[in-house]
Amino acid sequence: MKIAIIGAGNLGMSIAKGLLKNEMATSLYLTKRHVNQLEGLKANKKVVITSDNGLAIENSDIIIFAVQPNHLSAVLRKNKQYIESRHTLISTITGFSIEKIEAVIGDKYSVIRAMPNTAIAVGKSMTCICSNEKAILKLNIARKIFDTLGRTLVIPEKQMQAATVVCASGIAFWMRMIRATTQAAIQLGFDAKEAQELAMFTAEGAANLLITTGNHPEEEIDKVTTPKGCTIEGLNEMEHQGLSSSLIRGMVASFEKIDGIKDRT
């Protein structure tokens, strides 16, 4: 696949690293205003680093947009002359609908929205994708890319805002919970390195239990809790302090913030 990533920032670079690791690209154009920040990839013969978005589009078949939301309209307007029917356009932009993309470039192109997260760099992203009518037959291309970088779910576009919160912002939410577990472990007597290791791999084990067994979380919780035991004591105290409600309220607040982002794009 000849792929271009327009906007090789944090997410764009995560996608690039995943693509290169899995040898998904025959050529990979990476664009950024300050190309000196991409020096580390210059040695890879498949990679072309440039600040010229038009050049990257012209020499690629799959175009992945990973710019900031408030920059996408300008990038599309400036480069729409290079976009052809052969291109598959994949946008990773938060709050920027397919309708808005088509309003800039026209409605005759294959447009896919993808919402990965930064775990894509280690092949563990949960990526949700949707498309316009013209790209339905090309969804398999997007799935082929993102399935090698984690797990993919095709959803209606109306659910993309929620997917952004659960999957993309969700990485930060889970990181904060792992950090809190680490802090607790330090308070309980472990050094910082040990505490983080305990937190990370316990979180990984919990997730893999659900992935492997297909069980509901409460089913696995029941296996750990015993009458008058320390686990139920801890869980109940966390709930008294608002663990679940705080997480839910935070995710809803994040969801509502996207409306503000959409209004500015």
MIKOLTOR-435456 format. One line per 2 residues: number of its first residue (from 0); their letters; for each residue x, y, z of N, C-alpha, C. Coordinates in Angstrom, 1 decimal. Layout:
// MIKOLTOR-435456
NUM> a> X Y Z X Y Z X Y Z ~ ...;
***
This chain:
// MIKOLTOR-435456
0> mk> 0.8 -1.2 0.0 0.0 0.0 0.0 0.9 1.3 0.0 ~ 0.5 2.2 -0.8 1.2 3.5 -0.8 0.4 4.5 0.1;
2> ia> 0.9 4.8 1.2 0.2 5.5 2.3 0.9 6.8 2.6 ~ 0.0 7.8 2.8 0.5 9.1 3.3 -0.2 9.5 4.6;
4> ii> 0.6 10.0 5.5 0.0 10.5 6.8 0.2 12.0 6.8 ~ -0.9 12.7 6.7 -0.8 14.2 6.7 -1.0 14.7 8.1;
6> ga> 0.2 15.1 8.7 0.2 15.6 10.0 0.8 14.5 11.0 ~ 2.1 14.4 10.9 2.8 13.3 11.7 3.1 13.9 13.1;
8> gn> 2.0 14.2 13.9 2.2 14.5 15.3 2.2 13.3 16.1 ~ 1.6 13.4 17.3 1.6 12.2 18.2 0.9 11.0 17.7;
10> lg> -0.4 11.3 17.2 -1.2 10.2 16.7 -0.6 9.7 15.4 ~ -0.3 10.7 14.5 0.3 10.3 13.2 1.5 9.5 13.3;
12> ms> 2.4 9.8 14.2 3.6 9.0 14.4 3.3 7.7 15.0 ~ 2.3 7.6 15.9 1.9 6.3 16.4 1.4 5.4 15.3;
14> ia> 0.6 5.9 14.4 0.1 5.1 13.2 1.3 4.7 12.4 ~ 2.2 5.7 12.1 3.4 5.4 11.2 4.2 4.2 11.8;
16> kg> 4.5 4.3 13.1 5.3 3.3 13.7 4.6 1.9 13.6 ~ 3.3 1.9 13.8 2.6 0.6 13.7 2.6 0.1 12.3;
18> ll> 2.4 0.9 11.3 2.5 0.5 9.9 3.8 0.0 9.5 ~ 4.9 0.6 10.0 6.2 0.2 9.6 6.6 -1.1 10.3;
20> kn> 6.2 -1.3 11.6 6.4 -2.5 12.3 5.8 -3.7 11.7 ~ 4.6 -3.5 11.1 3.8 -4.6 10.5 4.0 -4.7 9.0;
22> em> 4.9 -3.8 8.5 5.2 -3.8 7.0 4.0 -3.7 6.2 ~ 3.1 -2.8 6.5 1.8 -2.6 5.8 2.0 -1.6 4.6;
24> at> 3.1 -0.8 4.6 3.2 0.2 3.6 4.4 -0.2 2.7 ~ 4.1 0.0 1.3 5.3 -0.1 0.4 6.0 1.2 0.3;
26> sl> 5.2 2.3 0.5 5.8 3.6 0.7 5.0 4.4 1.7 ~ 5.7 5.2 2.5 5.0 5.9 3.6 5.5 7.4 3.6;
28> yl> 4.6 8.3 3.1 4.9 9.7 3.2 4.4 10.3 4.5 ~ 5.3 11.0 5.2 4.9 11.6 6.5 5.1 13.1 6.3;
30> tk> 4.1 13.9 6.6 4.2 15.3 6.4 4.1 16.0 7.8 ~ 4.8 17.1 7.9 4.8 17.9 9.1 5.4 19.2 8.8;
32> rh> 4.9 20.3 9.5 5.5 21.6 9.2 7.0 21.7 9.5 ~ 7.3 21.1 10.7 8.7 21.1 11.1 9.3 19.7 10.9;
34> vn> 9.8 19.4 9.8 10.2 18.1 9.4 11.4 17.6 10.3 ~ 12.2 18.5 10.9 13.3 18.1 11.7 12.9 17.2 12.9;
36> ql> 11.6 17.3 13.2 11.1 16.5 14.4 10.9 15.0 14.0 ~ 11.1 14.7 12.7 10.9 13.4 12.2 12.2 12.7 11.8;
38> eg> 13.3 13.3 12.2 14.6 12.8 11.8 14.8 11.4 12.1 ~ 14.3 10.9 13.1 14.5 9.5 13.5 14.0 8.5 12.5;
40> lk> 13.1 8.8 11.6 12.6 7.9 10.6 13.3 8.0 9.2 ~ 14.2 8.9 9.1 14.8 9.2 7.8 15.6 7.9 7.3;
42> an> 16.1 7.1 8.2 16.9 6.0 7.7 16.1 4.9 7.1 ~ 14.7 4.9 7.3 13.9 3.9 6.7 13.6 4.2 5.2;
44> kk> 14.0 3.2 4.4 13.9 3.5 2.9 12.5 3.6 2.4 ~ 11.5 3.1 3.2 10.1 3.3 2.7 9.5 4.6 3.1;
46> vv> 10.2 5.4 3.9 9.7 6.6 4.4 10.2 7.8 3.7 ~ 9.2 8.7 3.3 9.6 10.0 2.7 9.0 11.1 3.6;
48> it> 9.9 11.9 4.1 9.5 13.0 5.0 9.5 14.3 4.3 ~ 8.4 15.0 4.4 8.2 16.3 3.6 7.2 17.2 4.3;
50> sd> 7.3 18.5 4.0 6.3 19.5 4.5 5.3 19.8 3.4 ~ 5.5 19.1 2.3 4.6 19.3 1.1 3.5 18.3 1.1;
52> ng> 2.3 18.7 1.6 1.2 17.7 1.6 0.7 17.3 0.2 ~ 0.8 18.2 -0.8 0.4 17.9 -2.1 1.3 16.8 -2.7;
54> la> 2.6 16.8 -2.5 3.5 15.8 -3.0 3.1 14.5 -2.3 ~ 2.8 14.5 -1.1 2.5 13.2 -0.4 1.2 12.6 -0.9;
56> ie> 0.2 13.4 -1.2 -1.1 13.0 -1.7 -0.9 12.4 -3.1 ~ -0.1 13.1 -4.0 0.1 12.7 -5.3 0.7 11.3 -5.4;
58> ns> 1.6 11.0 -4.5 2.4 9.8 -4.6 1.8 8.7 -3.7 ~ 0.6 8.8 -3.3 0.0 7.8 -2.4 -1.4 7.5 -2.8;
60> di> -1.9 6.3 -2.4 -3.3 5.9 -2.7 -4.2 6.0 -1.5 ~ -3.6 5.8 -0.3 -4.4 6.0 0.9 -3.8 7.2 1.7;
62> ii> -4.7 8.1 2.0 -4.3 9.3 2.7 -4.9 9.4 4.0 ~ -4.1 9.4 5.1 -4.6 9.4 6.4 -4.3 10.8 7.0;
64> fa> -5.4 11.5 7.3 -5.3 12.8 7.9 -5.3 12.8 9.4 ~ -4.2 13.3 10.0 -4.0 13.3 11.5 -3.6 14.6 12.0;
66> vq> -4.2 15.7 11.4 -3.8 17.1 11.8 -4.8 17.5 12.9 ~ -4.5 18.6 13.5 -5.4 19.2 14.5 -6.8 19.5 13.9;
68> pn> -7.9 19.3 14.7 -9.2 19.6 14.2 -9.4 20.9 13.5 ~ -8.8 22.0 14.1 -9.0 23.3 13.6 -8.1 23.6 12.4;
70> hl> -7.3 22.6 11.9 -6.5 22.8 10.8 -7.0 22.0 9.6 ~ -7.9 21.1 9.8 -8.3 20.2 8.7 -8.9 20.9 7.5;
72> sa> -9.9 21.8 7.8 -10.5 22.5 6.7 -9.5 23.2 5.7 ~ -8.6 23.9 6.3 -7.6 24.6 5.6 -6.7 23.6 4.8;
74> vl> -6.3 22.5 5.4 -5.5 21.5 4.7 -6.2 20.9 3.5 ~ -7.5 20.6 3.7 -8.3 20.1 2.6 -8.5 21.1 1.5;
76> rk> -8.8 22.3 1.8 -9.0 23.4 0.8 -7.7 23.6 0.0 ~ -6.6 23.6 0.7 -5.3 23.9 0.0 -4.9 22.7 -0.9;
78> nk> -5.3 21.5 -0.6 -4.8 20.3 -1.3 -5.8 19.5 -2.1 ~ -7.1 20.1 -2.2 -8.1 19.3 -2.8 -7.8 19.1 -4.3;
80> qy> -7.0 19.9 -4.9 -6.6 19.8 -6.3 -5.8 18.5 -6.6 ~ -5.2 18.0 -5.5 -4.4 16.7 -5.7 -5.2 15.5 -5.4;
82> ie> -6.4 15.6 -4.9 -7.2 14.5 -4.5 -8.0 13.9 -5.7 ~ -7.8 12.6 -6.0 -8.4 12.0 -7.2 -9.3 10.8 -6.7;
84> sr> -10.1 10.3 -7.7 -11.0 9.2 -7.4 -10.3 8.0 -6.9 ~ -9.1 7.8 -7.3 -8.3 6.6 -6.9 -8.0 6.6 -5.4;
86> ht> -8.1 7.8 -4.8 -7.6 7.9 -3.4 -8.7 7.4 -2.4 ~ -8.2 6.8 -1.3 -9.1 6.5 -0.2 -8.6 7.4 0.9;
88> li> -9.6 8.3 1.4 -9.3 9.3 2.4 -9.7 8.8 3.8 ~ -8.8 8.8 4.7 -9.1 8.3 6.1 -8.8 9.5 7.0;
90> st> -9.8 9.9 7.7 -9.7 11.0 8.7 -9.7 10.5 10.1 ~ -8.7 10.9 10.9 -8.7 10.6 12.3 -9.1 11.8 13.2;
92> it> -9.7 12.7 12.6 -9.9 14.0 13.2 -11.2 14.0 14.1 ~ -11.0 14.4 15.4 -12.1 14.4 16.4 -13.1 15.5 16.0;
94> gf> -14.4 15.1 16.0 -15.5 16.0 15.8 -15.6 16.5 14.4 ~ -14.9 16.0 13.4 -15.0 16.5 12.0 -15.7 15.4 11.2;
96> si> -17.0 15.7 10.9 -17.9 14.7 10.2 -17.5 14.5 8.7 ~ -18.0 13.4 8.2 -17.8 13.1 6.8 -18.5 14.2 6.0;
98> ek> -19.7 14.7 6.4 -20.4 15.8 5.8 -19.5 17.0 5.6 ~ -18.8 17.4 6.7 -17.9 18.5 6.7 -16.8 18.4 5.7;
100> ie> -16.2 17.2 5.7 -15.2 16.9 4.7 -15.7 17.0 3.3 ~ -16.8 16.5 3.0 -17.4 16.6 1.7 -17.8 18.0 1.3;
102> av> -18.1 18.8 2.3 -18.4 20.2 2.0 -17.2 21.0 1.5 ~ -16.0 20.5 1.8 -14.8 21.1 1.3 -14.3 20.6 0.0;
104> ig> -14.3 19.2 -0.1 -13.7 18.6 -1.3 -14.7 18.1 -2.3 ~ -16.0 18.0 -1.9 -17.0 17.4 -2.8 -17.4 16.1 -2.3;
106> dk> -18.5 15.5 -2.9 -19.0 14.3 -2.4 -18.8 13.1 -3.3 ~ -17.7 13.2 -4.2 -17.5 12.1 -5.1 -16.3 11.3 -4.7;
108> ys> -15.8 11.4 -3.5 -14.6 10.7 -3.1 -14.9 9.7 -2.0 ~ -14.1 8.7 -1.8 -14.2 7.7 -0.8 -13.6 8.2 0.5;
110> vi> -14.5 8.5 1.5 -14.1 9.0 2.8 -14.4 8.1 3.9 ~ -13.4 7.8 4.7 -13.6 7.0 5.9 -13.1 7.7 7.1;
112> ra> -13.9 7.6 8.2 -13.4 8.2 9.5 -12.9 7.0 10.3 ~ -11.8 7.2 11.0 -11.2 6.2 11.9 -10.9 6.9 13.2;
114> mp> -11.2 6.2 14.3 -10.9 6.8 15.6 -10.0 5.7 16.3 ~ -8.7 5.8 16.1 -7.7 4.9 16.8 -7.3 5.6 18.1;
116> nt> -6.5 4.9 18.8 -5.8 5.6 20.0 -4.3 5.3 19.9 ~ -3.6 5.9 20.8 -2.1 5.9 20.7 -1.5 4.5 21.0;
118> ai> -2.3 3.6 21.5 -1.8 2.2 21.6 -1.5 1.6 20.3 ~ -1.9 2.3 19.2 -1.6 1.8 17.8 -0.1 1.6 17.6;
120> av> 0.7 2.3 18.3 2.1 2.2 18.2 2.7 0.9 18.6 ~ 1.9 0.2 19.5 2.4 -1.1 20.0 1.4 -2.2 19.5;
122> gk> 0.6 -1.9 18.5 -0.3 -2.9 18.0 -1.5 -3.3 18.8 ~ -1.9 -2.3 19.7 -3.0 -2.6 20.6 -4.2 -1.6 20.6;
124> sm> -4.3 -0.9 19.5 -5.4 0.1 19.4 -6.8 -0.5 19.3 ~ -7.7 0.2 19.9 -9.1 -0.1 19.6 -9.6 1.0 18.7;
126> tc> -9.8 0.6 17.4 -10.2 1.6 16.4 -11.6 1.4 15.9 ~ -12.4 2.5 15.9 -13.7 2.5 15.4 -13.7 3.2 14.0;
128> ic> -14.4 2.6 13.0 -14.4 3.2 11.7 -15.8 3.3 11.1 ~ -16.0 4.3 10.3 -17.3 4.4 9.5 -16.9 5.1 8.2;
130> sn> -17.9 5.2 7.3 -17.6 5.7 5.9 -18.8 6.3 5.3 ~ -18.6 7.0 4.2 -19.7 7.4 3.3 -20.0 6.3 2.4;
132> ek> -21.1 6.5 1.6 -21.5 5.4 0.7 -20.5 5.0 -0.3 ~ -19.7 5.9 -0.8 -18.7 5.6 -1.8 -17.6 4.8 -1.3;
134> ai> -17.4 4.8 0.0 -16.2 4.1 0.6 -16.6 2.8 1.2 ~ -17.9 2.4 1.1 -18.3 1.2 1.8 -17.5 0.0 1.3;
136> lk> -17.2 -0.1 0.0 -16.5 -1.2 -0.5 -15.0 -1.1 -0.1 ~ -14.6 0.0 0.3 -13.2 0.2 0.7 -12.9 0.1 2.2;
138> ln> -14.0 -0.1 3.0 -13.9 -0.3 4.4 -12.9 -1.4 4.8 ~ -12.8 -2.4 3.9 -11.9 -3.5 4.2 -10.5 -3.1 4.1;
140> ia> -10.2 -2.0 3.3 -8.8 -1.5 3.3 -8.5 -0.9 4.6 ~ -9.4 -0.1 5.2 -9.2 0.5 6.5 -9.1 -0.6 7.6;
142> rk> -9.9 -1.6 7.5 -9.9 -2.6 8.5 -8.6 -3.4 8.4 ~ -8.1 -3.6 7.2 -6.8 -4.3 7.0 -5.7 -3.6 7.7;
144> if> -5.7 -2.2 7.5 -4.7 -1.4 8.1 -4.8 -1.5 9.6 ~ -6.0 -1.2 10.2 -6.1 -1.0 11.6 -6.2 -2.4 12.4;
146> dt> -6.6 -3.4 11.7 -6.7 -4.7 12.3 -5.2 -5.3 12.6 ~ -4.3 -4.8 11.8 -2.9 -5.2 12.1 -2.3 -4.4 13.2;
148> lg> -3.0 -3.3 13.6 -2.6 -2.4 14.7 -3.4 -2.5 15.9 ~ -4.2 -3.6 16.0 -5.0 -3.7 17.2 -6.3 -4.4 16.8;
150> rt> -7.4 -3.8 17.2 -8.8 -4.4 16.9 -9.6 -3.3 16.3 ~ -10.5 -3.6 15.4 -11.3 -2.7 14.6 -12.8 -3.0 14.8;
152> lv> -13.6 -2.0 14.9 -15.0 -2.1 15.0 -15.7 -1.1 14.0 ~ -16.5 -1.6 13.1 -17.3 -0.7 12.2 -18.5 -0.3 12.9;
154> ip> -18.8 1.0 12.9 -19.9 1.6 13.6 -20.6 2.6 12.8 ~ -21.9 3.0 13.1 -22.5 4.2 12.4 -21.7 5.4 12.8;
156> ek> -21.7 6.4 11.9 -21.0 7.7 12.2 -21.6 8.4 13.4 ~ -22.9 8.2 13.7 -23.5 8.9 14.8 -22.9 8.4 16.1;
158> qm> -22.2 7.3 16.1 -21.6 6.8 17.4 -20.1 7.2 17.5 ~ -19.5 7.9 16.5 -18.1 8.2 16.5 -17.7 9.2 17.7;
160> qa> -18.6 10.1 18.0 -18.3 11.0 19.1 -18.1 10.2 20.4 ~ -19.0 9.2 20.7 -18.9 8.4 21.9 -17.6 7.5 21.8;
162> at> -17.3 7.0 20.6 -16.2 6.2 20.4 -14.9 6.9 20.7 ~ -14.9 8.2 20.4 -13.7 9.1 20.7 -13.4 9.1 22.2;
164> vv> -14.5 9.2 23.0 -14.3 9.3 24.4 -13.9 7.9 25.0 ~ -14.6 6.9 24.5 -14.3 5.5 25.1 -13.0 5.0 24.7;
166> ca> -12.6 5.2 23.5 -11.4 4.6 22.9 -10.1 5.5 22.9 ~ -10.3 6.7 22.3 -9.2 7.6 22.2 -8.8 8.3 23.5;
168> sg> -9.8 9.0 24.1 -9.6 9.6 25.4 -9.4 8.6 26.4 ~ -10.0 7.4 26.2 -10.0 6.3 27.2 -8.6 5.9 27.5;
170> ia> -7.6 6.0 26.6 -6.2 5.7 26.9 -5.8 6.5 28.1 ~ -6.1 7.8 28.1 -5.7 8.7 29.2 -6.4 8.4 30.5;
172> fw> -7.7 8.0 30.4 -8.4 7.7 31.6 -7.8 6.4 32.2 ~ -7.5 5.4 31.4 -6.9 4.2 32.0 -5.5 4.5 32.5;
174> mr> -4.7 5.4 31.9 -3.4 5.7 32.4 -3.5 6.4 33.7 ~ -4.5 7.2 33.9 -4.6 7.9 35.2 -5.0 6.8 36.3;
176> mi> -5.8 5.8 36.0 -6.1 4.8 36.9 -4.9 4.0 37.3 ~ -4.1 3.7 36.3 -2.9 2.9 36.6 -1.9 3.8 37.4;
178> ra> -1.9 5.1 37.2 -1.0 5.9 38.0 -1.5 5.9 39.4 ~ -2.8 6.0 39.6 -3.4 6.0 41.0 -3.1 4.7 41.7;
180> tt> -3.2 3.6 41.0 -2.8 2.3 41.6 -1.3 2.3 42.0 ~ -0.5 2.9 41.1 0.9 2.9 41.4 1.2 3.8 42.7;
182> qa> 0.5 4.9 42.8 0.7 5.7 44.0 0.3 5.0 45.3 ~ -0.8 4.3 45.1 -1.3 3.5 46.3 -0.3 2.4 46.7;
184> ai> 0.3 1.8 45.7 1.3 0.7 45.9 2.5 1.3 46.6 ~ 2.9 2.5 46.2 4.1 3.2 46.9 3.8 3.4 48.3;
186> ql> 2.5 3.9 48.6 2.1 4.2 49.9 2.1 2.9 50.8 ~ 1.9 1.8 50.1 1.8 0.5 50.8 3.2 -0.1 51.0;
188> gf> 4.2 0.5 50.5 5.6 0.1 50.8 6.5 -0.3 49.6 ~ 5.9 -0.3 48.4 6.8 -0.7 47.2 7.5 0.5 46.7;
190> da> 8.7 0.3 46.1 9.3 1.4 45.5 8.6 1.8 44.1 ~ 9.0 2.9 43.6 8.2 3.4 42.4 8.2 2.5 41.2;
192> ke> 9.4 1.9 40.9 9.5 1.0 39.8 8.6 -0.3 40.0 ~ 8.7 -0.8 41.2 8.0 -2.0 41.5 6.5 -1.7 41.5;
194> aq> 6.1 -0.6 42.0 4.7 -0.2 42.1 4.1 -0.1 40.7 ~ 4.8 0.6 39.8 4.3 0.7 38.4 4.2 -0.6 37.7;
196> el> 5.1 -1.5 37.9 5.1 -2.8 37.3 3.9 -3.6 37.8 ~ 3.7 -3.6 39.1 2.5 -4.2 39.7 1.2 -3.7 39.1;
198> am> 1.1 -2.4 39.0 -0.1 -1.7 38.5 -0.4 -2.1 37.0 ~ 0.7 -2.0 36.2 0.6 -2.2 34.7 0.1 -3.6 34.4;
200> ft> 0.8 -4.6 35.0 0.6 -6.0 34.7 -0.7 -6.5 35.3 ~ -1.1 -5.9 36.4 -2.4 -6.3 37.0 -3.5 -5.8 36.1;
202> ae> -3.4 -4.6 35.6 -4.4 -4.0 34.6 -4.4 -4.8 33.4 ~ -3.3 -5.2 32.8 -3.2 -6.1 31.6 -3.9 -7.4 31.9;
204> ga> -3.6 -8.0 33.0 -4.3 -9.3 33.4 -5.8 -9.2 33.5 ~ -6.3 -8.1 34.1 -7.7 -7.9 34.2 -8.4 -7.8 32.8;
206> an> -7.8 -7.0 31.9 -8.3 -6.9 30.6 -8.3 -8.2 29.8 ~ -7.2 -8.9 29.9 -7.0 -10.2 29.2 -8.0 -11.3 29.7;
208> ll> -8.3 -11.2 31.0 -9.3 -12.2 31.5 -10.6 -12.0 30.8 ~ -11.0 -10.7 30.7 -12.3 -10.5 30.0 -12.3 -10.8 28.5;
210> it> -11.1 -10.4 27.9 -11.0 -10.7 26.5 -11.0 -12.2 26.2 ~ -10.3 -13.0 27.0 -10.2 -14.4 26.8 -11.4 -15.2 27.2;
212> tg> -12.1 -14.8 28.3 -13.2 -15.6 28.8 -14.5 -15.1 28.2 ~ -14.6 -13.8 27.9 -15.9 -13.2 27.5 -16.8 -12.9 28.6;
214> nh> -16.3 -13.0 29.9 -17.1 -12.8 31.0 -17.4 -11.4 31.3 ~ -18.5 -11.1 32.0 -18.8 -9.8 32.5 -17.8 -9.4 33.7;
216> pe> -17.4 -8.2 33.8 -16.5 -7.8 34.9 -16.9 -8.3 36.3 ~ -18.2 -8.2 36.5 -18.7 -8.5 37.9 -18.5 -10.0 38.1;
218> ee> -18.6 -10.8 37.1 -18.3 -12.3 37.2 -16.9 -12.5 37.7 ~ -16.0 -11.8 37.2 -14.6 -11.9 37.6 -14.4 -11.3 39.0;
220> id> -15.1 -10.2 39.3 -15.0 -9.6 40.6 -15.5 -10.6 41.7 ~ -16.6 -11.3 41.4 -17.1 -12.3 42.3 -16.1 -13.4 42.7;
222> kv> -15.2 -13.7 41.8 -14.2 -14.7 42.0 -13.1 -14.2 43.0 ~ -13.0 -12.9 43.2 -11.9 -12.4 44.0 -12.5 -12.0 45.4;
224> tt> -13.7 -11.6 45.4 -14.3 -11.1 46.7 -14.8 -12.3 47.6 ~ -14.6 -12.2 48.8 -15.1 -13.2 49.8 -15.8 -12.4 50.9;
226> pk> -16.7 -13.1 51.6 -17.5 -12.4 52.7 -16.6 -11.8 53.7 ~ -16.8 -10.5 54.0 -16.0 -9.8 55.0 -14.5 -9.7 54.7;
228> gc> -14.2 -9.9 53.4 -12.8 -9.9 52.9 -12.3 -8.5 52.6 ~ -11.0 -8.4 52.4 -10.3 -7.1 52.1 -10.7 -6.6 50.7;
230> ti> -11.0 -7.4 49.7 -11.3 -6.9 48.4 -12.6 -6.2 48.4 ~ -13.7 -6.8 49.0 -15.0 -6.1 49.0 -14.9 -4.9 49.9;
232> eg> -14.1 -4.9 50.9 -13.9 -3.7 51.7 -13.4 -2.5 50.9 ~ -12.3 -2.9 50.1 -11.7 -1.8 49.3 -12.7 -1.4 48.2;
234> ln> -13.4 -2.3 47.5 -14.3 -1.9 46.5 -15.4 -1.0 47.0 ~ -16.0 -1.4 48.1 -17.1 -0.6 48.7 -16.6 0.8 49.1;
236> em> -15.4 0.9 49.6 -14.8 2.3 50.0 -14.6 3.1 48.7 ~ -14.1 2.5 47.6 -13.9 3.2 46.4 -15.3 3.7 45.9;
238> eh> -16.3 2.9 45.9 -17.6 3.3 45.4 -18.2 4.4 46.3 ~ -18.0 4.3 47.7 -18.5 5.4 48.6 -17.8 6.7 48.2;
240> qg> -16.6 6.6 47.7 -15.8 7.8 47.3 -16.1 8.3 45.9 ~ -17.0 7.5 45.2 -17.4 7.9 43.9 -16.6 7.4 42.7;
242> ls> -15.9 6.3 42.8 -15.1 5.8 41.7 -15.9 5.6 40.4 ~ -16.9 4.8 40.4 -17.7 4.6 39.2 -18.4 5.9 38.7;
244> ss> -19.0 6.6 39.6 -19.7 7.8 39.2 -18.8 8.9 38.7 ~ -17.6 9.0 39.3 -16.6 10.0 38.8 -16.1 9.6 37.4;
246> li> -15.9 8.4 37.1 -15.4 7.9 35.8 -16.5 8.2 34.8 ~ -17.7 7.8 35.1 -18.8 8.1 34.1 -19.0 9.6 33.9;
248> rg> -19.0 10.4 34.9 -19.2 11.8 34.8 -18.1 12.4 34.0 ~ -16.9 11.9 34.2 -15.7 12.4 33.4 -15.9 12.1 31.9;
250> mv> -16.3 10.9 31.6 -16.5 10.5 30.2 -17.6 11.3 29.6 ~ -18.7 11.5 30.3 -19.8 12.3 29.7 -19.3 13.8 29.5;
252> as> -18.5 14.3 30.4 -18.0 15.7 30.2 -17.1 15.7 29.0 ~ -16.3 14.7 28.8 -15.4 14.6 27.6 -16.3 14.6 26.3;
254> fe> -17.3 13.8 26.4 -18.3 13.7 25.2 -18.9 15.0 24.9 ~ -19.3 15.8 25.9 -19.9 17.1 25.7 -18.9 18.1 25.2;
256> ki> -17.6 18.0 25.6 -16.6 18.9 25.1 -16.4 18.8 23.6 ~ -16.6 17.6 23.0 -16.4 17.4 21.6 -17.4 18.3 20.8;
258> dg> -18.6 18.5 21.4 -19.6 19.4 20.7 -19.0 20.8 20.5 ~ -18.2 21.3 21.5 -17.6 22.5 21.4 -16.5 22.5 20.3;
260> ik> -15.8 21.4 20.2 -14.7 21.3 19.2 -15.4 21.3 17.8 ~ -16.5 20.6 17.7 -17.2 20.5 16.4 -17.7 21.9 16.0;
262> dr> -18.1 22.7 16.9 -18.6 24.1 16.6 -17.5 25.0 16.1 ~ -16.2 24.7 16.4 -15.1 25.5 16.0 -14.5 25.0 14.7;
264> t> -14.8 23.8 14.3 -14.2 23.3 13.1 -15.0 23.7 11.8;
***
